[in-house]
Amino acid sequence: MSRRKALALVGGGVVLAAGAAVGGYHYDRTRRPAAALEPWRHAGGYDEPRRRALSYAILAPSPHNLQPWLADLRQPGRIGILRDPDRRLPETDPYGRQLTIAMGCFLELLVMAAAEDGHAVTLDLLPDGDDGPVAIAHLGPGGTPDPLFRQVLARRSCKEPYEDRPLPAEMVRQLSEHARIVVEPDLVESLKGLSWTAWQVEARTPRTLRENVGLMRFGKAEIEAEPDGIAVGGGLLEGLMSLGALDRAALLDRDSAAFDAMMRLQERVLWATPAFAVIVTPDNTRLDQIEAGRRWLRLNLAATALGLGLHPVSQTLQEYRELSMHRRRAHELLAELGQAVQMLGRLGFGPGVPAAPRWPLERRLVGT
C-alpha cells in the first residue's frame, strides 16, 4: 500500500474505526500483545490470599487505563493501598478526582475477590488524609461471595457505537440499583450533544490533546513494553504506522487526515448512544470519589451480566478551565445544588471487545 493510499484510508476514517481514535483494543491474531494480556489469564492464580485478591483488583478500570494503584504487603494480614505518584493526568484531571474514582473501583474489586475466598476486608480509608495511603485493607475471616464477581473476567469498557435500540425496562430497573439510568429521549439527546461538544474542546485544546496522545501505545512492542495507556494495535494499523500515516505527530496535527478521522469517528461513537448512566454523590470529597468508584465498578459488572456495554464519558465532567461551562451544564441537568456528578457513561448494546492490557501484579507491589 502506498503512503498516499494509506493516508486516504485514514482520512476516510476506515482504519481508525479499528479503534485508534477511541482507545479500543482491536488486535489481529498475529499482532496480539499476548504478554500484556497475561494478567487476565493469571487472575486468581496465587495461593497467598492477599496476592490472590490483588490479582483480580488490578483488572479494575481506570482513566486511560493508567492503573494508578500500588500495594504494600510488608505487614502480615494487611494491604497498604497507595496511588502511584507517577500516574497522573495533570492537564485533564488536575485535582486527581478521576484517578481517585479509579482507586474506588480497585478497592471494590479487591473486597469482592477476597470475599470469594471467604475473607472479609475491613477498609481504613485515607488514614493519613490525602497525603498518605488511599486505604489500609485488613483481611479477616468471613466474606460473602457476590454474584457480580462472576463477571469480573468478562468486564470491559466498550468504547464503540451502540445499537439503535432502547434498553428494556427490566434492565433499567436492575441497573438503577447502582446508578441513575437516563433513558428519557430529550435528556439523552442533550447529554449526547454535551458529550460531543466537550470531547471537541479537549481534542482541540493543545495541552490536553498532547497529554492524551502521549498516553497512546502504538503497536505490539510499545503495548507490551508499557501495558497501560491507550493501546493502538493490530496488523493493519501497524502497517500504517510503518508508512508514517498514523503516529503521534499526525494525531497532534489538528489539520491532518488522521486527526480529522479521529474526530469523525468519535462523533459517530458518542451519537450512537441510547442511554446514559450517572453516578452522583452528596459532595465532592475524596471519600465521595472513592464511593463513586466502588459504585461504578458494580455498575460495570451488572451491565456486563446483562450483555450491555458501558463507556465512561469523562470530558464533560473534567475540571479544567476550558470545560468549566460544560461541567456546570452537566450538573444543571443531572444533580441537585451541592451534589457532584462523578461519573457519566454511555450505556447500550455494543459489540464484544477484547480485554485491555495490564501490568502484572508483581510490577504493582512495593517493598517486596
Buried (B, 14 or more C-beta within 10 A) or exposed (E): EEEEEBBBBBBBBEBBBBBBBBBBBBBEEEBBBEBBBBBBEEBBEBEEBBBBBBBBBBBBBBBBBBBBBBBBBEEEEBBBBBBBEEBBBEBBBEBBBBBBBBBBBBBBBBBBBBBBEEBBBEBBBBEEEEEEBBBBBBBEEEBEEBEBBEBBBEBBBBBBBBEEEBBEEEBBEBBEEBBBBBBEEEBBEBBBEBBBBBBBBBBEBEEBBBBBBEBBBBBBEBBBEBBBBBBBBBBBBBBBBEBEBBBBEBBBEEEBBBBBBBBBBBBBBBBBBBBBBBBBBEEBBBBBBBBBBBBBBBBBBBBBBBEBBBBBBBBBBBBBEBBEEBBEBBBEBBBEEEBBBBBBBBBBBBEEBBBBBBBBBEEBBEEE
